[in-house]
Amino acid sequence: MPISEAPYKRSYHHGMSRGRETSVVCDGCGRQVPRYKTFPVRRGMRINDPVIMQQVDRRMIHMMQKILRYCPSCARFRHISQPGKSVRKKGMR
C-alpha cells in the first residue's frame, strides 16, 4: 500500500461510450474540463414572500435555478466535494 493517497475518491463515470467527451468551462477558474469530471451544484434564490409568489407564475419559478459546474480542484477549494483522510492520517490514531 502506498504511503499517501489522494484524500478524495475519484468516482468518475463517463457519459459516452464512443467518441470525444464533451467539455465544459469550470465556473470557478474558467478551465476546460471534461463534463464527467465536474461537480454540478444548483444555485439560485427562493421566494418566501407569499405576496410575490401570487404575482409570479408557478411555471417560471424553475428559471431562477442555475447549474454551476466546478472542476475537481475548485470543488475541493470550495468544499463542494467531501475529501476523506489520507492513508497516513488514518494510521495515526
C-alpha positions as CSV (number, residue, x, y, z in Angstrom):
1,M,0.0,0.0,0.0
2,P,1.4,3.4,-0.9
3,I,2.4,5.8,1.9
4,S,-0.1,8.5,0.8
5,E,-3.0,8.5,-1.5
6,A,-5.4,11.3,-2.5
7,P,-7.7,12.2,0.3
8,Y,-10.7,12.2,-2.1
9,K,-12.3,9.5,-4.2
10,R,-12.2,9.6,-7.9
11,S,-15.5,8.2,-8.9
12,Y,-15.9,9.5,-12.4
13,H,-18.4,7.9,-14.8
14,H,-18.2,8.5,-18.5
15,G,-21.3,9.6,-20.2
16,M,-20.5,8.5,-23.8
17,S,-19.2,5.1,-24.8
18,R,-17.6,6.3,-28.0
19,G,-16.2,9.5,-29.4
20,R,-14.9,12.6,-27.8
21,E,-16.1,13.6,-24.4
22,T,-17.9,16.9,-24.1
23,S,-16.0,19.5,-22.2
24,V,-17.4,22.4,-20.2
25,V,-15.9,25.5,-18.7
26,C,-15.4,25.5,-14.9
27,D,-17.4,28.2,-13.2
28,G,-14.7,28.7,-10.6
29,C,-11.5,29.1,-12.6
30,G,-12.6,29.0,-16.3
31,R,-10.6,25.9,-17.2
32,Q,-11.8,23.5,-19.9
33,V,-12.8,20.2,-18.1
34,P,-14.4,17.0,-19.3
35,R,-18.1,17.1,-18.2
36,Y,-17.9,13.8,-16.4
37,K,-15.2,15.2,-14.1
38,T,-17.2,18.2,-13.0
39,F,-19.2,18.6,-9.8
40,P,-22.6,20.1,-10.5
41,V,-24.1,22.5,-7.9
42,R,-27.5,24.1,-8.1
43,R,-27.6,27.7,-7.1
44,G,-30.5,30.1,-7.1
45,M,-32.9,32.0,-5.0
46,R,-36.1,31.1,-3.2
47,I,-39.2,33.3,-2.9
48,N,-40.5,33.1,0.6
49,D,-42.9,36.0,0.4
50,P,-46.5,34.9,-0.3
51,V,-47.4,38.2,-2.0
52,I,-44.6,37.8,-4.5
53,M,-45.5,34.1,-5.0
54,Q,-49.0,35.1,-6.1
55,Q,-47.6,37.6,-8.7
56,V,-45.1,35.2,-10.2
57,D,-46.3,32.4,-12.4
58,R,-45.6,28.9,-11.0
59,R,-44.2,27.8,-14.3
60,M,-41.5,30.5,-14.2
61,I,-40.1,29.6,-10.8
62,H,-37.7,26.9,-12.1
63,M,-35.9,29.5,-14.2
64,M,-34.4,31.0,-11.0
65,Q,-32.1,28.0,-10.6
66,K,-28.7,27.7,-12.3
67,I,-26.4,24.7,-12.5
68,L,-22.8,25.6,-11.9
69,R,-20.1,23.1,-12.8
70,Y,-16.8,23.0,-10.9
71,C,-13.6,21.2,-11.7
72,P,-12.1,18.8,-9.0
73,S,-9.6,21.4,-7.8
74,C,-12.2,24.2,-7.4
75,A,-14.6,21.7,-5.8
76,R,-12.0,20.8,-3.1
77,F,-11.2,24.5,-2.6
78,R,-14.9,25.5,-2.2
79,H,-15.6,22.4,0.0
80,I,-18.1,21.0,-2.5
81,S,-16.5,17.6,-2.7
82,Q,-16.0,15.9,0.7
83,P,-12.4,14.8,1.0
84,G,-11.6,11.8,3.1
85,K,-8.5,11.2,5.1
86,S,-5.2,10.2,3.6
87,V,-3.6,6.8,4.4
88,R,-1.0,8.4,6.7
89,K,-3.6,10.2,8.8
90,K,-5.8,7.1,9.1
91,G,-2.9,5.2,10.7
92,M,-2.2,8.0,13.2
93,R,-5.0,7.0,15.5
